[in-house]
Each structure stands twice: as structure tokens, then as C-alpha cells.
């Protein structure tokens, strides 16, 4: 439904064809991550759960088959549904990028963690993991939307350019702080160390920690993209914010025909995968 809402907005704003084709994806993700992170903030700071300030508490009183609180179950249902859709969207709907394979692995690992942590009642640590990841995605999609709207109607808009630059800075900081500092400090410390103190012989200890370490490695992999972008800015190789994961189109003559093809395909309800227009499968 959001796609049909964004389509007339993109046409009215006269976005460049390539940006118009990708804008609904970012708008949908920004909406979801804003809602999910706000709900996670409510759970961790206003609903009485101490997991953020006291990570070892995620395993206090843990036992097999413990009841999952309804408010946490709602968060799990929302996140599980989103990542089920994300796997499908990455394969058949979203624009194919250099890191799409890693993105697909990320969605599979995340969905596996969501499902199995619910089944084995590790939902407390799951809420903390989701909270620490969603905030960076909010800033990423916000930045991308401002990049798309920067040249709407063929006119340069300084406000969107400034907001995209500010979003890029805040995104870089939050990615490092939440995913590469707090995630190991709070999540990995609790799952690798204090879990054994609270629950000796805790089930599937190595399995879940392996998945969490894989998630950490992917966070480091994407952080390298951020470092590369910042380095290019400092060296003067990049003059404006753009997605370094995108495939480059070398021939200018081919670019016009390609963008026109993408724009018409997007208007007809088709989507791009690895440079090939794919029919939308619902």
C-alpha cells in the first residue's frame, strides 16, 4: 500500500527515474524501523524491563517453556513478519546492490534468531538485539530519502542535501556506537559470559552465539562501506552523499535509456534485480 502512496508523490515531485524507482523501498523501511524502534524503546525504558541497563538480567529466572509476555510477543510478531517479507523483497523486489548477497544472509540469520529465540524463550535478549540494530536503519533510510529528493524537478535543493549530509554523519556514529560498541558490550557479554552463570548448561549455547557472532561480522563488513565512503569524502573523490553499494553505469548514453526503462517498468509495477526488470510477485 505504501508503494502506491509513494508512486504519485514521486511523480508529483518529478524525481529522477532511478531515484523514483527506489524511493518506495526506503519510505517503507523508514516507516517500519521508526515504529519498531519506538516500540523497542518503550519496552526497554518505559515498560519496566531492565535489559538495557542490566544485560545479565535477560537470563534471570530463565527456564524452559517460560511464558512470553504479550508486549514482547507483539514485537516478535512484527519483526518476524518484516524479515520474512525482507527475504522475499531482496530476491524479487528491491534493487540489486553489491552487498545484496550479504543482505540476504543477514535477513536469514536474523529471522532464524527471531524464530528460535522465541521457541527457546530467549526473547529478552532478542528485544535488546533488535533495539540496538533498528536505530541505524532509521537514519540510513532517512538519509537515502533526502538523497532521492535532492534533485527533484531537475532543481538542486540545498535543504535535502544538508539533511542527507547530517543523516550520513549521525548514521555513521550510531552504527559504530550501537552495533560495534554496545552490541558486544551488552549482548555478547550477556550471551557468552553471564548466561552460563545464571543458567549452567544453557541449551544451544554455541549455536545462538555463533549466529550472533555472524551478525557482528556482517555489521563490521557494512561498517567498512562507511569507512570507504568517509575516506573518499576526505580525499575529495566524492563530493556528495550517495550509496557506494550501487552498481555504476559507465556509459552516459546507455544511462538515459536505462533510466527511462527503469522508470516505465516501475510505473508498470515491475522491479529491478541485478539490472534486470523482474515482474512483481505477490
Backbone bond lengths (Angstrom), bond angles and torsions (degrees), N, CA, C in turn:
res aa  C-N    CA-C-N  psi(-1)  N-CA   C-N-CA  omega(-1)  CA-C   N-CA-C  phi
1 X - - - 1.446 - - 1.523 111.22 -
2 X 1.342 116.12 -37.35 1.460 119.37 179.49 1.524 111.28 -64.96
3 X 1.347 117.37 -31.66 1.455 121.19 178.32 1.521 110.57 -61.57
4 X 1.335 116.46 -44.76 1.456 120.30 179.93 1.526 111.34 -68.78
5 X 1.328 117.48 -27.11 1.449 120.61 176.24 1.520 111.06 -74.18
6 X 1.348 116.97 -39.11 1.461 121.45 -177.49 1.521 112.61 -76.19
7 X 1.331 117.64 -27.28 1.469 120.66 -177.51 1.522 112.44 -59.32
8 X 1.333 120.33 -51.88 1.466 118.90 177.70 1.527 113.16 -65.42
9 X 1.354 117.05 -29.80 1.462 119.73 177.19 1.519 110.00 -65.76
10 X 1.324 117.00 -43.08 1.462 121.08 178.61 1.521 110.94 -62.98
11 X 1.343 117.12 -40.58 1.461 120.78 178.95 1.523 110.94 -67.46
12 X 1.338 116.75 -42.03 1.462 120.74 -178.84 1.524 111.34 -65.65
13 X 1.343 116.78 -37.15 1.466 121.26 179.72 1.528 112.32 -82.00
14 X 1.343 116.55 -7.21 1.466 121.79 178.96 1.535 111.16 55.74
15 X 1.317 115.44 52.06 1.455 119.81 177.53 1.524 109.96 -70.18
16 X 1.342 117.52 151.89 1.468 119.68 172.89 1.524 109.66 -55.84
17 X 1.318 118.05 143.84 1.479 120.63 -174.41 1.526 114.55 -51.73
18 X 1.348 116.64 -43.70 1.458 119.03 -178.32 1.527 110.96 -64.87
19 X 1.328 117.24 -39.97 1.464 121.20 179.64 1.526 111.04 -71.28
20 X 1.334 116.51 -36.96 1.462 120.21 179.18 1.524 111.39 -63.66
21 X 1.337 115.98 -31.97 1.465 119.72 179.90 1.521 112.53 -71.86
22 X 1.347 116.78 -26.84 1.462 120.58 -176.24 1.526 113.55 -100.13
23 X 1.313 118.10 -15.72 1.455 120.77 -175.00 1.526 113.90 -60.05
24 X 1.346 120.45 -43.98 1.473 119.17 -179.94 1.521 113.24 -58.19
25 X 1.331 117.10 -35.29 1.464 120.72 178.77 1.529 110.29 -61.26
26 X 1.334 116.79 -46.99 1.467 120.34 -179.11 1.524 111.85 -69.32
27 X 1.335 116.88 -37.53 1.463 120.54 -179.93 1.531 110.44 -64.02
28 X 1.330 116.47 -41.71 1.459 120.64 178.96 1.530 110.96 -64.99
29 X 1.339 116.56 -45.03 1.461 119.87 -179.10 1.522 111.56 -66.81
30 X 1.330 117.20 -39.11 1.463 120.01 177.97 1.525 110.69 -61.52
31 X 1.328 117.02 -41.97 1.465 121.10 179.24 1.520 111.08 -63.51
32 X 1.331 116.45 -46.92 1.467 119.34 -178.00 1.526 111.68 -65.26
33 X 1.336 116.97 -50.72 1.465 119.76 -176.28 1.523 111.63 -63.48
34 X 1.321 117.67 -33.61 1.471 120.02 177.80 1.525 110.65 -64.70
35 X 1.338 115.94 -42.58 1.462 119.88 179.40 1.525 110.79 -68.74
36 X 1.328 117.39 -46.04 1.465 120.80 -176.00 1.528 111.27 -67.13
37 X 1.347 117.36 -41.14 1.460 118.58 179.84 1.534 111.60 -69.71
38 X 1.324 116.46 -36.70 1.473 119.62 176.68 1.521 110.68 -62.78
39 X 1.338 115.71 -40.02 1.462 119.05 178.61 1.535 110.93 -68.49
40 X 1.335 116.35 -39.05 1.457 119.72 176.55 1.519 111.63 -63.87
41 X 1.335 116.75 -37.26 1.471 121.18 176.19 1.521 110.46 -62.76
42 X 1.322 115.64 -41.54 1.469 120.04 177.47 1.532 110.87 -60.73
43 X 1.326 116.94 -44.78 1.463 119.99 -178.41 1.521 111.94 -64.35
44 X 1.333 117.75 -42.56 1.456 121.19 -172.65 1.526 114.40 -83.49
45 X 1.339 116.61 -22.39 1.459 118.29 -174.06 1.539 114.34 -122.00
46 X 1.329 117.13 -13.63 1.467 118.61 -176.19 1.524 113.45 -129.01
47 X 1.317 118.79 -10.79 1.462 121.55 -176.91 1.519 112.89 -101.41
48 X 1.319 116.56 3.43 1.459 119.66 175.61 1.513 115.54 91.74
49 X 1.347 118.52 3.28 1.471 119.94 177.82 1.529 109.29 -85.35
50 X 1.347 118.38 127.83 1.478 121.21 -174.08 1.529 114.04 -93.39
51 X 1.329 118.28 16.14 1.457 120.99 -167.70 1.525 113.66 -63.39
52 X 1.322 118.64 -32.47 1.459 119.93 -177.99 1.525 111.04 -72.73
53 X 1.308 116.91 -47.84 1.464 120.63 -177.64 1.524 112.50 -79.89
54 X 1.331 116.77 -21.56 1.464 121.36 -179.31 1.530 108.97 -136.33
55 X 1.350 117.58 73.64 1.471 120.91 -175.97 1.526 115.07 -53.51
56 X 1.343 120.55 -38.15 1.481 118.89 178.87 1.526 113.32 -59.05
57 X 1.339 117.39 -20.01 1.463 120.12 -178.04 1.522 112.87 -67.54
58 X 1.334 117.73 -12.94 1.473 119.41 179.97 1.527 111.12 -63.33
59 X 1.343 117.04 -21.55 1.464 120.07 -178.43 1.528 112.88 -109.64
60 X 1.329 116.79 4.52 1.463 118.15 176.88 1.537 109.34 -66.38
61 X 1.300 117.20 135.22 1.468 123.19 176.85 1.532 112.71 60.55
62 X 1.332 116.58 23.36 1.465 118.41 177.91 1.521 110.23 -73.38
63 X 1.321 116.01 141.08 1.457 122.04 173.04 1.511 108.75 -156.12
64 X 1.304 116.26 160.21 1.459 121.23 -178.43 1.521 110.61 -62.33
65 X 1.331 115.55 134.95 1.451 120.92 175.97 1.507 115.04 75.16
66 X 1.359 117.31 13.94 1.461 119.57 178.68 1.527 110.10 -60.39
67 X 1.313 117.27 145.52 1.462 121.36 -177.38 1.526 110.93 -70.25
68 X 1.333 115.83 136.39 1.463 121.66 177.42 1.522 108.65 -88.35
69 X 1.344 118.16 122.97 1.472 119.83 178.19 1.524 111.33 -57.33
70 X 1.309 116.63 145.93 1.454 121.48 -175.44 1.522 112.30 -60.63
71 X 1.347 117.83 -40.11 1.464 119.26 -177.98 1.531 111.88 -66.23
72 X 1.329 116.84 -34.37 1.467 119.88 175.71 1.524 110.72 -73.75
73 X 1.334 117.19 -37.02 1.465 120.96 177.74 1.528 110.86 -61.38
74 X 1.337 117.81 -36.59 1.467 121.79 177.52 1.528 110.19 -62.81
75 X 1.335 116.24 -43.99 1.467 120.35 178.36 1.526 110.65 -61.71
76 X 1.321 117.04 -40.43 1.467 120.67 179.75 1.526 111.19 -66.47
77 X 1.320 116.89 -41.07 1.460 119.95 178.90 1.525 110.75 -62.77
78 X 1.319 116.47 -42.91 1.462 121.70 -179.53 1.530 110.89 -64.36
79 X 1.327 116.73 -47.57 1.463 120.28 -178.09 1.529 111.82 -69.64
80 X 1.332 116.95 -40.68 1.452 119.64 178.71 1.510 112.33 -61.74
81 X 1.331 117.09 -41.51 1.463 121.42 178.74 1.520 110.79 -64.29
82 X 1.341 116.01 -40.67 1.461 119.89 -179.04 1.521 111.51 -64.14
83 X 1.316 117.71 -44.00 1.465 119.63 -176.78 1.526 112.21 -75.59
84 X 1.309 118.13 -26.16 1.470 119.87 169.57 1.526 110.00 -61.56
85 X 1.327 115.19 -46.29 1.470 120.02 177.31 1.527 111.07 -65.23
86 X 1.339 117.66 -37.12 1.459 120.96 -176.51 1.524 111.89 -64.62
87 X 1.333 117.15 -36.83 1.465 120.11 177.01 1.516 110.05 -62.29
88 X 1.333 116.26 -46.15 1.463 120.64 178.45 1.527 110.92 -64.17
89 X 1.343 116.53 -44.02 1.461 120.51 -176.76 1.521 111.60 -65.17
90 X 1.330 117.74 -39.34 1.457 120.50 178.79 1.517 111.55 -62.40
91 X 1.320 116.82 -36.86 1.465 121.25 -178.71 1.522 112.96 -77.04
92 X 1.335 117.90 -39.34 1.463 120.13 -167.26 1.532 115.68 -123.38
93 X 1.318 118.77 -12.55 1.460 118.94 -171.95 1.529 114.11 -121.30
94 X 1.342 117.43 -46.94 1.457 120.69 -173.29 1.521 111.66 -74.85
95 X 1.345 115.92 157.23 1.461 121.04 173.95 1.527 109.30 -62.78
96 X 1.348 115.95 136.99 1.453 120.70 -177.54 1.522 109.02 -81.51
97 X 1.345 116.70 130.41 1.452 122.00 -176.55 1.525 110.28 -123.83
98 X 1.328 115.87 175.84 1.456 120.80 -177.31 1.531 111.87 -62.49
99 X 1.328 116.53 -29.46 1.465 119.76 -176.73 1.525 112.23 -106.22
100 X 1.325 117.74 19.61 1.461 119.70 -176.05 1.528 112.34 -64.72
101 X 1.335 117.01 -33.62 1.472 119.61 177.83 1.525 109.80 -65.20
102 X 1.336 116.49 -44.11 1.466 120.12 177.67 1.527 109.66 -64.76
103 X 1.330 116.50 -38.56 1.464 120.31 177.82 1.524 110.92 -61.13
104 X 1.328 116.38 -41.75 1.459 120.29 178.87 1.529 110.72 -63.87
105 X 1.337 116.95 -43.01 1.467 120.78 176.89 1.525 110.14 -61.30
106 X 1.335 115.99 -41.18 1.469 120.58 178.88 1.523 110.89 -59.33
107 X 1.339 117.11 -45.44 1.465 120.46 -178.50 1.529 110.97 -65.08
108 X 1.334 116.84 -39.13 1.467 120.42 179.52 1.530 110.16 -66.54
109 X 1.333 117.14 -45.32 1.467 120.87 178.88 1.523 110.47 -62.34
110 X 1.342 116.04 -44.52 1.462 119.85 -179.02 1.520 111.49 -63.49
111 X 1.338 117.14 -44.85 1.460 120.15 179.22 1.524 111.08 -63.84
112 X 1.342 116.78 -38.56 1.460 120.63 177.34 1.525 110.71 -61.92
113 X 1.346 116.02 -43.91 1.461 120.15 178.04 1.532 111.30 -63.74
114 X 1.317 117.12 -40.70 1.462 120.66 -179.17 1.531 110.46 -63.15
115 X 1.319 116.46 -48.93 1.469 120.71 -176.28 1.525 111.12 -66.66
116 X 1.341 116.28 -50.94 1.459 119.22 -174.77 1.519 112.89 -72.86
117 X 1.342 117.49 -32.66 1.467 118.37 176.82 1.517 110.74 -67.49
118 X 1.330 117.09 -29.36 1.465 119.82 175.20 1.537 109.96 -72.31
119 X 1.331 115.87 -43.71 1.466 120.10 -178.32 1.524 111.43 -62.30
120 X 1.345 116.35 -42.53 1.470 120.74 -177.08 1.521 112.28 -93.49
121 X 1.333 116.81 8.50 1.468 123.25 173.69 1.535 113.10 65.42
122 X 1.344 114.96 37.73 1.457 119.85 170.59 1.529 109.56 -100.75
123 X 1.322 115.59 37.39 1.463 121.23 -174.34 1.523 112.66 -69.55
124 X 1.330 117.63 -27.02 1.467 119.74 -179.20 1.529 111.42 -63.62
125 X 1.327 116.14 -47.40 1.461 119.72 178.88 1.522 110.17 -69.59
126 X 1.335 116.63 -29.30 1.464 120.07 178.65 1.512 112.58 -63.02
127 X 1.324 117.57 -40.10 1.463 121.50 178.28 1.523 110.39 -62.85
128 X 1.323 117.00 -39.52 1.458 121.04 179.53 1.524 110.98 -67.41
129 X 1.325 117.49 -40.48 1.468 121.50 178.19 1.527 110.84 -61.34
130 X 1.321 117.26 -46.69 1.464 121.25 -179.05 1.526 111.23 -64.62
131 X 1.329 117.01 -40.62 1.457 120.60 179.73 1.525 111.33 -61.39
132 X 1.332 117.75 -42.25 1.459 121.66 -176.90 1.522 112.57 -71.36
133 X 1.333 118.05 -18.01 1.463 120.68 -178.38 1.526 113.80 -98.42
134 X 1.304 118.26 -33.35 1.468 120.40 -170.61 1.516 113.96 -68.24
135 X 1.324 118.42 -30.76 1.463 120.14 -174.82 1.530 111.42 -64.42
136 X 1.325 118.11 -37.05 1.463 120.70 178.78 1.519 111.10 -66.32
137 X 1.332 116.60 -36.10 1.464 120.14 179.51 1.525 111.64 -67.77
138 X 1.321 117.20 -33.30 1.465 120.38 175.77 1.521 109.99 -60.31
139 X 1.321 116.61 -48.36 1.457 120.70 -177.99 1.520 111.97 -68.95
140 X 1.328 116.93 -34.08 1.464 120.30 177.73 1.518 111.35 -63.51
141 X 1.329 116.84 -50.07 1.464 119.80 -177.74 1.533 111.38 -68.82
142 X 1.331 117.43 -34.43 1.459 121.08 175.28 1.528 110.57 -61.64
143 X 1.326 116.35 -43.29 1.465 120.87 178.69 1.519 111.15 -64.44
144 X 1.324 116.90 -43.96 1.464 120.65 -178.99 1.522 111.36 -63.20
145 X 1.327 117.56 -40.52 1.465 120.01 178.46 1.524 111.25 -61.82
146 X 1.317 117.57 -40.64 1.459 120.22 178.66 1.524 111.63 -68.32
147 X 1.324 116.99 -31.83 1.464 120.08 174.47 1.524 110.01 -64.82
148 X 1.336 116.81 -42.59 1.456 120.73 -179.81 1.524 112.09 -64.72
149 X 1.333 116.55 -36.36 1.462 120.59 -176.82 1.529 113.13 -87.84
150 X 1.307 117.18 1.48 1.464 120.47 -174.75 1.522 112.74 -68.20
151 X 1.342 116.57 -33.05 1.459 120.01 -178.13 1.528 111.46 -118.81
152 X 1.311 116.54 37.63 1.463 119.53 -179.33 1.528 110.43 -68.11
153 X 1.324 114.27 141.03 1.464 120.29 -179.68 1.507 113.19 66.93
154 X 1.336 117.19 18.40 1.454 120.55 -179.27 1.511 113.72 73.18
155 X 1.345 117.45 11.67 1.458 122.24 -177.66 1.533 109.25 -118.85
156 X 1.317 115.79 137.01 1.458 121.38 178.06 1.520 109.86 -75.52
157 X 1.359 116.67 130.30 1.459 121.77 -179.86 1.529 108.83 -116.31
158 X 1.325 115.64 110.84 1.462 121.56 -174.35 1.533 112.04 -64.02
159 X 1.339 117.66 -35.74 1.456 120.54 -178.38 1.521 111.21 -59.88
160 X 1.324 117.19 -47.60 1.456 120.65 178.95 1.524 111.51 -65.16
161 X 1.329 116.68 -35.13 1.458 120.38 177.47 1.524 110.25 -64.72
162 X 1.331 116.95 -44.72 1.463 121.34 179.04 1.525 111.19 -63.83
163 X 1.330 116.54 -41.99 1.465 120.45 -179.90 1.527 111.42 -67.70
164 X 1.322 117.21 -34.93 1.463 119.36 177.75 1.523 110.91 -69.09
165 X 1.340 117.45 -37.08 1.460 120.35 176.99 1.528 111.09 -66.49
166 X 1.351 115.90 -43.27 1.462 120.13 178.04 1.525 110.55 -64.16
167 X 1.328 116.83 -40.80 1.463 120.84 178.16 1.512 112.09 -63.88
168 X 1.334 116.41 -36.73 1.466 120.52 178.80 1.522 111.07 -64.24
169 X 1.334 116.42 -42.51 1.469 120.82 179.19 1.526 110.92 -64.70
170 X 1.342 116.42 -48.74 1.463 119.93 -178.67 1.526 111.12 -65.78
171 X 1.329 117.18 -35.91 1.458 121.22 177.16 1.521 111.32 -62.34
172 X 1.330 117.21 -44.52 1.463 121.43 -179.98 1.522 111.12 -62.52
173 X 1.334 116.08 -43.39 1.460 120.35 -179.31 1.524 111.26 -66.30
174 X 1.340 116.38 -46.41 1.465 119.96 -177.79 1.521 111.30 -66.44
175 X 1.341 116.54 -36.08 1.472 119.02 178.49 1.527 109.81 -60.29
176 X 1.314 117.59 -48.56 1.461 120.27 -179.78 1.523 110.87 -65.44
177 X 1.336 116.97 -44.98 1.462 120.43 -172.44 1.527 111.85 -70.60
178 X 1.320 117.60 -44.98 1.462 120.88 -175.07 1.530 111.98 -83.43
179 X 1.340 117.83 -43.50 1.463 120.64 -171.91 1.520 114.15 -92.34
180 X 1.327 117.18 -30.15 1.460 119.34 -176.32 1.520 113.40 -108.23
181 X 1.326 118.20 -11.50 1.462 121.06 177.05 1.528 111.03 -113.28
182 X 1.339 116.79 -61.47 1.465 119.17 -177.87 1.524 112.66 -69.20
183 X 1.330 117.86 -34.58 1.462 119.44 -178.45 1.531 111.79 -60.54
184 X 1.330 119.71 -51.41 1.476 118.38 175.61 1.520 112.50 -66.26
185 X 1.348 116.70 -38.82 1.460 120.59 -175.72 1.524 112.04 -65.76
186 X 1.319 117.32 -38.28 1.459 121.04 -175.74 1.527 112.73 -100.83
187 X 1.334 117.09 -51.16 1.466 120.26 -173.56 1.523 111.45 -78.00
188 X 1.336 117.27 -56.85 1.464 119.54 -176.84 1.528 111.74 -64.74
189 X 1.311 117.29 -34.64 1.468 120.09 176.43 1.529 110.56 -62.42
190 X 1.339 115.72 -42.64 1.462 119.43 -179.02 1.522 111.69 -70.43
191 X 1.338 117.61 -42.65 1.465 119.85 -175.50 1.518 112.92 -77.51
192 X 1.337 117.44 -32.29 1.465 120.41 -176.69 1.529 112.87 -89.07
193 X 1.318 116.88 -33.03 1.467 119.67 -172.33 1.537 113.29 -111.22
194 X 1.333 116.25 -65.09 1.469 118.51 -172.82 1.524 113.20 -71.11
195 X 1.330 117.75 -19.60 1.469 119.01 178.46 1.527 110.76 -62.89
196 X 1.339 117.13 -37.44 1.466 120.81 179.80 1.525 112.05 -71.27
197 X 1.327 116.30 -26.82 1.459 119.78 177.29 1.525 111.33 -75.00
198 X 1.341 116.38 -37.58 1.460 120.53 -178.89 1.517 111.99 -81.34
199 X 1.350 115.96 -39.22 1.469 120.93 -176.93 1.531 108.76 -132.70
200 X 1.329 118.87 85.65 1.469 119.87 176.46 1.533 110.71 -57.37
201 X 1.325 115.43 142.06 1.466 121.15 -177.91 1.535 111.34 58.77
202 X 1.317 117.01 40.35 1.463 121.60 179.65 1.528 109.77 -61.29
203 X 1.324 118.80 134.45 1.472 121.58 -175.38 1.530 112.84 -62.94
204 X 1.336 115.45 140.99 1.461 123.93 173.87 1.537 111.99 54.80
205 X 1.304 115.20 39.75 1.466 121.07 -179.30 1.526 111.00 -59.78
206 X 1.319 117.88 -51.50 1.459 121.39 -176.75 1.524 111.94 -70.66
207 X 1.314 117.28 -34.99 1.470 120.36 -178.84 1.529 111.29 -63.17
208 X 1.329 116.72 -51.29 1.463 119.88 -177.65 1.529 111.52 -68.66
209 X 1.309 117.81 -38.39 1.456 119.34 178.97 1.523 112.03 -68.67
210 X 1.323 117.06 -31.43 1.469 120.18 174.98 1.521 110.84 -63.49
211 X 1.334 116.76 -44.69 1.462 120.20 177.94 1.530 111.35 -63.37
212 X 1.321 117.39 -39.06 1.463 120.47 178.77 1.530 111.42 -67.22
213 X 1.322 117.10 -35.07 1.467 119.77 176.60 1.522 110.89 -70.85
214 X 1.327 117.74 -35.55 1.463 120.49 174.37 1.518 110.16 -61.42
215 X 1.325 116.57 -42.53 1.458 121.88 176.77 1.530 110.52 -60.16
216 X 1.330 116.49 -40.58 1.469 120.66 178.25 1.524 111.16 -64.19
217 X 1.319 117.26 -42.41 1.463 121.07 179.24 1.528 111.29 -63.21
218 X 1.332 117.10 -38.10 1.464 119.29 177.40 1.523 111.28 -68.44
219 X 1.322 117.37 -34.97 1.462 120.26 175.11 1.525 111.13 -63.17
220 X 1.329 116.35 -38.30 1.464 120.48 176.81 1.528 109.90 -67.52
221 X 1.338 116.78 -40.63 1.470 121.50 179.01 1.520 110.60 -58.53
222 X 1.335 117.32 -46.69 1.464 119.67 -179.86 1.526 111.77 -71.28
223 X 1.324 116.52 -29.52 1.462 118.67 177.41 1.527 110.72 -65.01
224 X 1.342 116.91 -28.52 1.454 120.23 176.21 1.527 110.79 -63.26
225 X 1.332 118.03 -35.46 1.463 121.04 174.78 1.528 110.04 -60.95
226 X 1.325 115.79 -40.85 1.466 120.28 179.56 1.522 109.98 -64.36
227 X 1.339 117.20 -44.05 1.458 121.46 179.81 1.528 110.71 -62.86
228 X 1.339 115.96 -42.36 1.470 120.10 178.45 1.522 110.85 -61.22
229 X 1.319 116.47 -42.26 1.463 119.76 -179.88 1.528 110.97 -64.50
230 X 1.330 116.47 -46.35 1.466 120.16 180.00 1.528 110.30 -61.52
231 X 1.338 116.47 -39.96 1.465 120.18 179.10 1.522 110.98 -62.88
232 X 1.331 117.34 -40.93 1.461 120.73 178.99 1.525 111.41 -65.28
233 X 1.340 115.81 -36.47 1.467 119.29 177.46 1.523 110.48 -64.92
234 X 1.349 116.44 -45.93 1.456 120.69 -178.42 1.525 111.92 -65.48
235 X 1.342 116.77 -32.08 1.464 121.14 179.65 1.522 112.63 -86.63
236 X 1.329 116.58 -0.83 1.453 120.34 178.34 1.509 114.63 78.63
237 X 1.342 117.32 11.27 1.456 120.36 179.97 1.523 112.57 -80.16
238 X 1.327 117.03 -18.68 1.459 123.11 178.48 1.513 108.23 -127.52
239 X 1.318 116.62 129.01 1.455 121.06 -177.67 1.522 112.84 -101.45
240 X 1.342 117.79 -13.41 1.450 120.59 -177.41 1.511 109.97 -150.21
241 X 1.330 115.47 162.62 1.457 121.41 -179.70 1.514 110.00 -69.97
242 X 1.332 116.12 130.24 1.462 121.61 173.81 1.518 107.63 -154.42
243 X 1.314 116.21 168.23 1.458 121.33 -177.48 1.524 109.00 -85.50
244 X 1.352 117.29 110.80 1.458 120.28 -178.75 1.523 111.84 -73.32
245 X 1.319 118.23 -6.14 1.464 121.25 178.78 1.512 112.07 -84.56
246 X 1.331 117.58 -11.65 1.455 120.80 -176.95 1.523 111.03 -71.55
247 X 1.328 116.46 150.00 1.446 121.34 172.20 1.524 109.02 -77.13
248 X 1.323 116.57 136.65 1.461 121.25 -179.94 1.515 110.33 -82.66
249 X 1.316 115.93 146.90 1.463 122.68 175.82 1.521 106.38 -112.67
250 X 1.314 116.64 111.22 1.452 120.83 -169.79 1.522 113.25 -76.72
251 X 1.290 118.01 -48.53 1.460 120.64 -172.66 1.509 110.57 -80.32
252 X 1.323 116.22 122.24 1.462 120.25 -178.17 1.521 111.24 -67.45
253 X 1.323 115.63 -33.25 1.458 118.45 -179.53 1.514 111.26 -68.50
254 X 1.354 115.62 -35.56 1.458 119.74 179.04 1.520 110.77 -73.31
255 X 1.322 116.59 -27.38 1.452 121.12 -175.04 1.516 111.34 -62.82
256 X 1.339 117.10 -43.13 1.457 120.30 -178.09 1.519 110.95 -62.74
257 X 1.338 116.55 -48.10 1.457 119.94 179.86 1.517 111.02 -64.72
258 X 1.317 116.76 -37.92 1.462 120.75 -178.26 1.523 110.52 -66.99
259 X 1.347 116.84 -44.47 1.453 119.87 -178.99 1.525 110.92 -65.91
260 X 1.330 116.28 -37.44 1.463 118.91 177.82 1.517 109.66 -64.16
261 X 1.337 116.09 -39.40 1.463 120.54 178.63 1.523 110.58 -65.18
262 X 1.354 115.80 -42.20 1.460 119.71 178.93 1.515 111.13 -63.60
263 X 1.340 116.06 -42.12 1.461 120.02 -176.69 1.522 110.80 -65.97
264 X 1.335 116.83 -43.83 1.466 119.58 179.56 1.521 110.51 -66.45
265 X 1.337 116.54 -38.56 1.459 119.55 178.88 1.510 110.89 -65.44
266 X 1.336 115.84 -39.56 1.468 119.47 178.55 1.516 110.76 -64.49
267 X 1.341 117.30 -40.40 1.451 120.02 179.36 1.518 111.02 -65.86
268 X 1.346 115.78 -30.96 1.461 119.36 -179.78 1.521 112.47 -82.91
269 X 1.352 116.93 -1.05 1.461 119.82 177.16 1.500 113.96 93.80
270 X 1.361 118.29 15.00 1.444 121.76 178.25 1.521 109.40 -98.11
271 X 1.340 116.19 164.16 1.452 120.97 -177.77 1.512 109.65 -135.20
272 X 1.331 115.20 161.20 1.450 122.07 -172.97 1.522 111.43 -99.84
273 X 1.305 116.58 134.22 1.463 121.69 172.63 1.525 107.96 -135.70
274 X 1.341 115.43 112.18 1.454 121.91 176.72 1.527 112.14 56.17
275 X 1.339 115.78 39.42 1.450 120.16 176.66 1.506 113.89 83.54
276 X 1.327 118.05 1.38 1.461 121.56 -179.33 1.512 108.79 -117.40
277 X 1.319 116.40 131.88 1.464 119.34 -179.00 1.513 108.97 -73.13
278 X 1.325 115.11 126.93 1.458 121.54 -179.97 1.525 108.65 -113.24
279 X 1.318 116.77 138.45 1.450 120.23 173.82 1.519 109.32 -66.74
280 X 1.311 115.64 141.01 1.482 120.04 177.75 1.529 108.13 -69.70
281 X 1.318 115.93 129.35 1.467 121.06 178.06 1.507 108.55 -110.83
282 X 1.291 117.40 116.51 1.465 122.47 -178.45 1.522 109.24 -110.88
